[in-house]
Amino acid sequence: MIKNSHVTDTFKVLQDPIRIRIIEMLQFDRERREFLPDTSEAKGGFCPMDILTILNEEGINISNTKLSYHLKELKKNHLINLVKEGKRYFYLFNKDGLEVILSWVKNVMEE
């Protein structure tokens, strides 16, 4: 049995629908970005203003402060990565961040 607080922490972070939507956005909504990164390291990344704009367009009205909190929680739990490009920051989905849950589910399903 996997005894890892990282599994429970990841599930806690994923229980918020706004965070789920941010992950989906980073993975599937790249064509909706207005601010595009210049470097290959940040390719596919979203700046916070694009994330906020898309959420607001979808009727999820949150403040910059609340968005920063959600991004911080996702980053802290390794579900997104942050790339700094000049004065701009870009967030990218980190597929490896979900690996702990996938491993746990596979382990449980094998029993």
QUIFENSUL-V641028 format. One record per residue. N is the residue number from 1. SS is DSSP state (hx for helix, st for strand, lp for the rest). NEAR is the number of other ideal C-beta (glycine too) atoms within 8 Angstrom. D_LAST is the distance of its C-alpha to the last C-alpha in whole Angstrom. Layout:
n=N ss=SS near=NEAR d_last=D_LAST
n=N ss=SS near=NEAR d_last=D_LAST
This chain:
n=1 ss=lp near=3 d_last=10
n=2 ss=lp near=7 d_last=12
n=3 ss=lp near=3 d_last=16
n=4 ss=lp near=8 d_last=18
n=5 ss=hx near=5 d_last=21
n=6 ss=hx near=8 d_last=21
n=7 ss=hx near=11 d_last=18
n=8 ss=hx near=8 d_last=20
n=9 ss=hx near=9 d_last=23
n=10 ss=hx near=14 d_last=22
n=11 ss=hx near=9 d_last=21
n=12 ss=hx near=7 d_last=24
n=13 ss=hx near=12 d_last=26
n=14 ss=hx near=9 d_last=25
n=15 ss=lp near=5 d_last=25
n=16 ss=lp near=9 d_last=29
n=17 ss=hx near=5 d_last=30
n=18 ss=hx near=10 d_last=33
n=19 ss=hx near=13 d_last=31
n=20 ss=hx near=9 d_last=29
n=21 ss=hx near=11 d_last=32
n=22 ss=hx near=15 d_last=33
n=23 ss=hx near=12 d_last=30
n=24 ss=hx near=9 d_last=31
n=25 ss=hx near=13 d_last=34
n=26 ss=hx near=13 d_last=34
n=27 ss=hx near=7 d_last=32
n=28 ss=hx near=5 d_last=34
n=29 ss=lp near=10 d_last=37
n=30 ss=hx near=7 d_last=39
n=31 ss=hx near=4 d_last=42
n=32 ss=hx near=7 d_last=43
n=33 ss=lp near=10 d_last=43
n=34 ss=lp near=6 d_last=47
n=35 ss=lp near=8 d_last=47
n=36 ss=lp near=5 d_last=46
n=37 ss=lp near=13 d_last=45
n=38 ss=lp near=6 d_last=47
n=39 ss=lp near=8 d_last=45
n=40 ss=lp near=4 d_last=42
n=41 ss=lp near=7 d_last=40
n=42 ss=lp near=12 d_last=40
n=43 ss=lp near=7 d_last=40
n=44 ss=lp near=7 d_last=38
n=45 ss=lp near=11 d_last=39
n=46 ss=st near=12 d_last=40
n=47 ss=lp near=12 d_last=42
n=48 ss=hx near=12 d_last=42
n=49 ss=hx near=8 d_last=45
n=50 ss=hx near=12 d_last=43
n=51 ss=hx near=14 d_last=40
n=52 ss=hx near=11 d_last=42
n=53 ss=hx near=9 d_last=45
n=54 ss=hx near=11 d_last=42
n=55 ss=hx near=15 d_last=40
n=56 ss=hx near=10 d_last=44
n=57 ss=hx near=6 d_last=44
n=58 ss=lp near=7 d_last=41
n=59 ss=lp near=5 d_last=42
n=60 ss=lp near=8 d_last=40
n=61 ss=lp near=5 d_last=43
n=62 ss=lp near=10 d_last=42
n=63 ss=lp near=5 d_last=44
n=64 ss=hx near=7 d_last=44
n=65 ss=hx near=6 d_last=43
n=66 ss=hx near=8 d_last=40
n=67 ss=hx near=13 d_last=39
n=68 ss=hx near=9 d_last=40
n=69 ss=hx near=8 d_last=37
n=70 ss=hx near=13 d_last=35
n=71 ss=hx near=14 d_last=35
n=72 ss=hx near=8 d_last=35
n=73 ss=hx near=11 d_last=32
n=74 ss=hx near=14 d_last=30
n=75 ss=hx near=12 d_last=32
n=76 ss=hx near=6 d_last=31
n=77 ss=lp near=11 d_last=27
n=78 ss=lp near=7 d_last=28
n=79 ss=lp near=14 d_last=27
n=80 ss=st near=14 d_last=31
n=81 ss=st near=7 d_last=33
n=82 ss=st near=9 d_last=37
n=83 ss=st near=13 d_last=40
n=84 ss=st near=7 d_last=43
n=85 ss=st near=11 d_last=46
n=86 ss=lp near=5 d_last=49
n=87 ss=lp near=2 d_last=50
n=88 ss=st near=9 d_last=47
n=89 ss=st near=9 d_last=43
n=90 ss=st near=13 d_last=40
n=91 ss=st near=17 d_last=37
n=92 ss=st near=12 d_last=34
n=93 ss=st near=8 d_last=31
n=94 ss=lp near=9 d_last=28
n=95 ss=hx near=6 d_last=25
n=96 ss=hx near=6 d_last=24
n=97 ss=hx near=11 d_last=24
n=98 ss=hx near=9 d_last=21
n=99 ss=hx near=8 d_last=19
n=100 ss=hx near=11 d_last=17
n=101 ss=hx near=10 d_last=16
n=102 ss=hx near=8 d_last=15
n=103 ss=hx near=9 d_last=13
n=104 ss=hx near=11 d_last=11
n=105 ss=hx near=8 d_last=10
n=106 ss=hx near=8 d_last=9
n=107 ss=hx near=10 d_last=7
n=108 ss=hx near=7 d_last=6
n=109 ss=hx near=6 d_last=6
n=110 ss=hx near=5 d_last=4
n=111 ss=lp near=4 d_last=0
